Amino acid sequence: MDGLGRRLRASLRLKRGHGGPSQNNPGEAVPEPERTQEHSLSSFAGGQHFFEYLLVVSLKKKRSGDEYEPTITYQFPKRENLLRGQQEEEERLLKAIPLFCFPDGNEWAPLTDYPRETFSFVLTNVDGSRKIGYCRRLLILDEVEKRHQISMAVIYPFMQGLREAAFPAPGKTVTLKSFIPDSGTEFISLTRPLDSHLEHVDFSALLHCLHFEQIIQIFASAVLERKIIFLAEGLSTLSQCIHAAAALLYPFSWAHTYIPVVPESLLATVCCPTPFMVGVQMRFQQEVMDSPMEEVLLVNLCEGTFLLSVGDEKDILPPKLQGDILNSLGQGINELKTSEQINEHVSGPFVQFFVKTVGHYASYIKREASGQGHFQERSFCKAVTSKTKRRFVKKFVKTQLFSLFIQEAEKSRNPPAGYFQKKILEYEEQKKQKKSREKTVK
């Protein structure tokens, strides 16, 4: 590091967003490209800006002793003329960020080599609003450091232009112009997906670490809002796998504690009595194992094993539907080439599972003249003819996953026009065609 003319630093961007209610939820994670010009969009982005901050966090040696601490060394934009309450909020935010850029403790030593890592985190306020940080960590040599400072001056107008650019509507594209030394003018096009259910998701790492059967058991545990801990060596692996696991819940959203990379100082989170989904570096495995925990699914991503489990994970989902997911995942998986194809292939069977179990929800929302809806839970459950399906649905409707989803549906006069609704309509049409064919045969 400093003594060797090298420093480990993390560059990140911070976005504003909003999620459902959360319980003391300090962090989340997603990959981010190295160059700040190469942006990707997030469905969590809110307000009128693509991002709130661009920050550089470096490891600096403390004045007393040989220890290092993460410190913000660059900030864009620098906020001025803030009200007192806004200043206090900003100070709290900026104080927390270095901790999540370097969650692996403070036992740092001078380095000559370090693999680049990409991950992200989410800071959640008490009102449920979220700020998502996209982070890339790398080792910078002296000469590169000098050029990095020059590049910041070049990046400034681009970042300012990006902040001021109109956030595109779903399916639309915004094009930005950027001047790069030795490269000339570049045009960067940013397209917002029509549906965000696979945005910033990469199932490849999860497939590399675990078998299909294990992924289904993790999904089953998450559906019933249990405690799930992922263990891995790398921050990127933790980030990608836990984000992928949460994405399997679409169209439902995990609203409990969600920390893809838990900082060392927050390891007590694993003792929390409420549901959580967290990622912990393998170096803290023994500390986690020694913690008092109940009904936890502890996943070792390095070995592809479950170190702890409740024991009924294979029996949570209806057997036939569980078999359907497994069969769908195994069909043609080796023929898929792109990450988009893999994501769609993995996500599809789980979306179909929700279509078959709770896709009829809209028919059981009775509306007043004002448009306010009221969900008829008992009738909804009775409409499920299969006993095994109904047994699962009766448990699922009691979860916060389902409750938050239904609350939004009750407020809206029409079902949301998205990927899930599209799959529901396709499934209903298939059932109609099947009935029609059966009548013709008779």
C-alpha positions in Angstrom: 0.0 0.0 0.0 1.4 3.4 0.9 4.7 2.0 2.0 5.1 0.2 -1.3 3.8 3.0 -3.4 0.5 1.1 -3.9 -2.9 1.6 -2.5 -6.0 -0.5 -2.5 -9.1 1.6 -3.3 -12.7 1.3 -4.1 -14.6 3.5 -6.5 -18.3 3.5 -6.3 -21.5 5.2 -7.3 -24.5 5.7 -5.1 -28.1 5.7 -6.3 -31.3 6.5 -4.6 -34.2 4.1 -4.6 -37.1 2.8 -2.6 -38.0 -0.6 -1.4 -40.5 -2.1 0.9 -40.3 -2.0 4.7 -37.1 -3.4 6.0 -35.8 -4.4 9.4 -32.5 -2.7 10.2 -31.2 -3.5 6.7 -27.7 -2.1 6.2 -26.5 -3.6 3.0 -26.9 -5.3 -0.5 -24.6 -6.1 -3.5 -24.4 -6.1 -7.4 -21.4 -5.9 -9.9 -20.3 -2.6 -11.5 -17.9 -1.9 -14.5 -14.5 -0.4 -13.8 -14.7 2.7 -15.9 -17.3 5.2 -14.7 -18.3 5.8 -18.4 -19.6 2.2 -18.6 -22.8 2.6 -16.6 -25.7 0.1 -16.2 -29.1 1.1 -15.0 -31.0 0.0 -11.9 -34.7 -0.4 -11.4 -34.1 1.0 -7.9 -33.0 4.4 -9.3 -35.4 7.1 -8.3 -35.9 10.8 -8.5 -34.5 12.6 -11.5 -30.9 11.5 -11.4 -29.0 8.3 -12.5 -26.9 8.5 -9.3 -26.4 10.7 -6.3 -22.7 10.4 -5.7 -19.4 9.2 -7.3 -17.0 8.4 -4.5 -13.4 7.1 -4.3 -12.6 5.3 -1.0 -8.9 4.6 -0.3 -7.2 2.7 2.5 -5.1 5.2 4.4 -2.6 4.5 7.2 -3.7 5.9 10.5 -1.7 8.6 12.1 -1.1 6.4 15.2 0.2 2.9 14.5 0.5 0.9 11.4 -3.2 0.1 10.8 -5.1 1.3 7.8 -8.6 2.7 7.6 -10.9 3.3 4.6 -11.3 7.0 3.8 -13.3 8.9 1.2 -10.7 10.7 -1.0 -12.9 11.9 -3.8 -16.6 13.0 -3.9 -18.8 14.1 -6.8 -20.8 16.2 -6.5 -19.8 18.1 -3.4 -23.0 19.3 -1.8 -23.2 22.9 -0.6 -25.9 25.0 0.9 -27.6 22.1 2.6 -30.1 22.6 5.4 -29.0 21.3 8.8 -31.1 18.1 8.6 -29.8 17.4 5.1 -26.2 17.9 6.3 -26.7 15.4 9.1 -28.2 12.8 6.8 -25.3 13.2 4.3 -22.7 12.9 7.1 -24.3 9.7 8.4 -24.4 8.3 4.8 -20.8 9.2 4.0 -19.6 7.8 7.3 -21.3 4.4 6.6 -20.0 4.0 3.0 -16.3 3.2 3.7 -17.4 0.3 6.0 -19.3 -1.4 3.2 -16.6 -0.7 0.6 -14.2 -2.7 2.8 -16.3 -5.1 4.8 -13.5 -7.6 5.4 -12.2 -6.1 8.6 -9.3 -3.8 9.4 -6.4 -6.3 9.3 -4.8 -4.8 6.2 -1.1 -5.0 5.2 0.9 -3.6 2.2 0.0 -5.5 -1.0 1.8 -5.9 -4.3 -1.1 -7.8 -6.0 -4.8 -7.8 -5.6 -7.6 -9.2 -7.8 -10.1 -6.6 -8.9 -13.5 -7.2 -7.3 -17.0 -5.8 -8.2 -19.9 -5.8 -5.8 -22.5 -3.5 -4.3 -24.4 -2.8 -1.2 -27.6 -1.1 -0.1 -28.1 1.3 2.8 -31.6 1.2 4.0 -33.3 4.0 6.0 -35.9 3.4 8.7 -38.7 4.5 6.2 -37.7 1.7 3.8 -36.0 4.0 1.2 -32.8 2.5 -0.1 -29.5 3.8 -1.4 -27.6 1.4 -3.6 -23.8 1.5 -3.9 -22.0 0.0 -6.9 -18.4 -0.7 -6.0 -15.2 -1.8 -7.7 -12.0 -2.4 -5.8 -8.6 -2.3 -7.4 -4.9 -1.8 -6.6 -3.4 1.4 -8.0 0.3 2.0 -8.8 1.9 5.4 -8.4 2.0 6.2 -12.1 -1.6 5.0 -12.6 -2.5 7.1 -9.6 -1.3 10.2 -11.3 -3.2 9.4 -14.4 -6.3 8.6 -12.3 -6.3 12.2 -11.0 -6.1 13.5 -14.5 -8.9 11.2 -15.6 -11.1 12.6 -12.8 -10.9 16.0 -14.4 -12.0 14.5 -17.7 -14.7 12.5 -16.1 -16.2 15.5 -14.3 -18.2 16.9 -17.2 -19.4 13.5 -18.2 -20.6 12.7 -14.7 -22.3 16.1 -14.5 -24.0 15.4 -17.8 -25.1 11.9 -16.6 -26.6 13.3 -13.4 -28.5 15.9 -15.4 -29.7 13.6 -18.1 -33.4 12.7 -18.1 -34.0 9.2 -16.6 -35.5 7.1 -19.5 -38.9 5.6 -19.4 -39.1 1.7 -19.5 -37.9 0.5 -22.8 -36.4 3.9 -23.8 -32.8 4.9 -24.4 -30.7 7.9 -23.5 -27.5 8.7 -25.3 -24.6 10.6 -23.7 -21.4 12.1 -25.2 -18.0 11.7 -23.5 -14.5 12.8 -24.5 -11.8 10.3 -23.6 -8.0 11.2 -24.0 -6.3 9.3 -26.8 -9.7 7.9 -27.8 -11.7 10.9 -28.9 -15.4 11.4 -28.5 -17.5 8.4 -27.5 -21.3 8.0 -27.4 -22.7 5.9 -24.7 -26.3 4.6 -25.0 -28.2 3.5 -21.8 -31.4 1.6 -22.3 -33.8 0.9 -19.5 -35.4 -2.6 -19.7 -39.2 -2.9 -20.3 -39.3 -5.1 -17.2 -36.8 -5.1 -14.4 -37.1 -8.6 -13.1 -33.7 -9.7 -14.5 -32.0 -6.4 -14.2 -28.5 -6.6 -12.6 -28.9 -10.4 -12.2 -26.3 -13.0 -13.1 -27.3 -16.6 -12.3 -24.0 -18.0 -13.6 -22.2 -17.8 -10.2 -25.1 -19.5 -8.4 -25.1 -22.3 -11.0 -21.4 -22.7 -10.7 -21.5 -23.0 -6.9 -24.7 -25.1 -6.4 -26.8 -27.9 -7.9 -30.3 -27.3 -9.2 -31.8 -29.2 -6.2 -29.9 -26.9 -3.7 -31.1 -23.8 -5.5 -34.7 -25.0 -5.3 -34.3 -25.6 -1.5 -32.8 -22.1 -1.1 -35.8 -20.7 -3.0 -38.2 -22.7 -0.8 -36.6 -21.4 2.3 -36.8 -17.8 1.0 -40.4 -18.2 0.0 -41.2 -19.0 3.7 -39.0 -16.1 4.8 -36.5 -18.0 6.8 -32.9 -17.1 7.8 -30.4 -17.8 5.0 -26.6 -17.3 5.3 -24.2 -17.6 2.3 -20.5 -18.2 2.9 -17.9 -17.6 0.2 -14.3 -16.3 -0.2 -14.9 -13.5 -2.7 -17.1 -10.4 -2.3 -18.1 -10.8 -6.0 -19.3 -14.4 -5.5 -21.3 -13.4 -2.4 -22.8 -10.4 -4.1 -23.8 -12.3 -7.3 -25.2 -15.4 -5.6 -27.3 -13.6 -2.9 -28.7 -11.2 -5.5 -29.6 -14.1 -7.8 -31.3 -15.9 -4.9 -33.4 -12.8 -4.1 -34.2 -12.4 -7.8 -35.8 -15.9 -7.9 -38.6 -14.5 -5.7 -39.9 -12.3 -8.6 -42.6 -10.9 -8.7 -42.2 -10.7 -4.9 -39.6 -8.7 -3.1 -37.5 -9.7 0.0 -38.4 -7.0 2.6 -36.4 -8.3 5.5 -32.7 -7.8 6.5 -30.7 -8.2 3.3 -26.9 -7.8 3.4 -25.0 -9.6 0.6 -21.6 -8.8 2.2 -21.8 -8.4 6.0 -19.0 -6.1 7.4 -17.1 -7.8 10.2 -18.5 -5.3 12.8 -22.0 -6.4 11.9 -21.6 -10.2 12.2 -24.0 -10.2 15.1 -26.7 -9.9 12.4 -26.7 -13.7 12.1 -28.1 -13.9 15.7 -31.2 -11.8 14.6 -34.5 -13.6 15.5 -36.2 -12.2 12.4 -35.8 -13.4 8.8 -32.7 -12.4 6.9 -30.6 -13.1 3.8 -27.0 -12.3 4.3 -23.5 -13.1 2.8 -20.5 -13.7 5.0 -16.9 -14.1 3.9 -15.4 -17.6 4.6 -12.8 -16.3 7.0 -15.6 -15.6 9.5 -17.1 -19.1 9.2 -16.2 -20.3 12.6 -17.5 -17.1 14.2 -20.8 -17.7 12.5 -20.9 -21.4 13.5 -20.3 -20.4 17.1 -23.2 -17.9 17.1 -26.5 -18.7 18.7 -28.9 -19.3 15.7 -32.2 -21.1 15.2 -33.7 -22.5 12.0 -31.0 -21.3 9.7 -30.0 -22.5 6.2 -26.2 -22.0 6.1 -24.9 -22.4 2.5 -21.2 -23.0 1.8 -20.8 -21.6 -1.8 -17.1 -22.7 -1.9 -17.9 -26.4 -1.3 -21.5 -26.4 -2.7 -22.9 -27.8 0.6 -25.4 -26.9 3.3 -23.6 -26.7 6.7 -26.8 -26.1 8.6 -30.4 -26.6 7.6 -33.9 -26.9 9.1 -34.4 -30.4 7.5 -37.6 -29.9 5.6 -36.4 -27.8 2.7 -37.2 -30.6 0.2 -40.8 -30.7 1.4 -41.8 -27.0 1.4 -42.9 -26.8 -2.3 -45.7 -29.0 -3.8 -43.9 -32.2 -5.1 -45.2 -31.9 -8.7 -44.4 -28.2 -9.1 -40.9 -28.9 -7.5 -40.4 -31.6 -10.1 -41.5 -29.2 -12.9 -38.9 -26.6 -11.8 -36.2 -29.2 -11.7 -37.0 -30.6 -15.2 -37.2 -27.2 -16.7 -33.8 -26.1 -15.3 -32.2 -29.3 -16.7 -33.5 -29.0 -20.2 -31.1 -27.5 -22.7 -28.9 -25.7 -20.1 -25.7 -26.7 -21.9 -26.8 -25.1 -25.1 -27.2 -21.6 -23.6 -24.5 -19.2 -24.6 -25.2 -15.7 -23.3 -25.9 -14.5 -19.7 -29.3 -13.2 -20.9 -30.2 -16.7 -22.1 -29.0 -18.3 -18.8 -30.9 -15.7 -16.7 -34.2 -16.2 -18.6 -33.7 -20.0 -18.5 -33.2 -20.1 -14.7 -35.8 -17.5 -13.8 -38.6 -18.8 -16.0 -39.5 -22.0 -14.0 -39.7 -20.1 -10.7 -41.9 -17.4 -12.3 -44.1 -20.2 -13.6 -44.3 -21.7 -10.1 -45.9 -18.5 -8.8 -48.2 -18.3 -11.9 -49.5 -21.8 -11.1 -49.9 -21.2 -7.3 -51.0 -17.6 -6.9 -51.5 -16.3 -10.4 -55.3 -16.1 -9.9 -54.9 -13.4 -7.2 -56.4 -10.5 -9.3 -59.8 -12.4 -9.5 -60.1 -12.3 -5.7 -59.6 -8.6 -5.1 -63.1 -7.1 -4.5 -63.2 -3.4 -5.2 -65.3 -0.5 -3.7 -66.8 2.3 -5.8 -63.7 4.3 -4.9 -61.4 1.7 -6.6 -59.9 0.5 -3.3 -59.5 -3.2 -3.4 -59.9 -5.9 -0.7 -58.3 -9.2 -1.0 -60.5 -12.2 -0.4 -57.9 -14.5 1.2 -60.2 -17.4 2.1 -61.9 -17.7 -1.3 -58.5 -17.3 -3.0 -57.1 -20.3 -1.1 -60.2 -22.4 -1.7 -59.9 -21.8 -5.4 -56.7 -23.9 -5.4 -58.0 -27.4 -6.2 -54.8 -29.4 -5.5 -54.4 -30.3 -1.8 -50.6 -30.0 -1.9 -50.8 -26.6 -3.7 -53.4 -25.4 -1.3 -51.3 -26.4 1.7 -48.4 -24.3 0.4 -50.6 -21.4 -0.6 -52.1 -21.1 2.9 -48.6 -20.7 4.3 -47.4 -18.4 1.6 -50.3 -15.9 1.9 -49.2 -15.3 5.6 -45.7 -14.1 4.5 -44.7 -10.4 4.1 -43.6 -11.3 0.6 -47.2 -11.9 -0.4 -48.8 -9.3 1.9 -46.7 -6.4 0.3 -47.5 -7.6 -3.2 -51.3 -7.8 -2.4 -51.2 -4.4 -0.8 -49.9 -2.9 -4.0 -52.5 -4.8 -6.1 -55.3 -3.6 -3.8 -54.3 0.0 -4.6 -54.3 -0.5 -8.3 -57.5 -0.8 -10.4 -55.7 -2.9 -13.0 -53.1 -5.6 -12.6 -49.6 -4.3 -13.3 -48.5 -4.6 -17.0 -45.3 -6.5 -16.5 -43.6 -9.8 -17.2 -45.5 -11.7 -14.4 -48.9 -10.5 -15.7 -47.8 -11.5 -19.2 -47.0 -15.1 -18.0 -50.3 -15.2 -16.1 -52.3 -14.4 -19.3 -50.3 -16.9 -21.3 -51.0 -19.6 -18.7 -54.7 -18.8 -18.7 -54.8 -19.0 -22.5 -53.1 -22.4 -22.4 -55.7 -23.7 -20.0 -58.5 -22.5 -22.2 -57.0 -24.1 -25.3 -56.5 -27.4 -23.3 -60.2 -27.4 -22.2 -61.3 -26.6 -25.8 -59.3 -29.6 -27.1 -60.7 -31.9 -24.4 -64.3 -30.9 -25.4 -63.5 -31.5 -29.0 -62.2 -35.0 -28.3 -65.4 -35.9 -26.3 
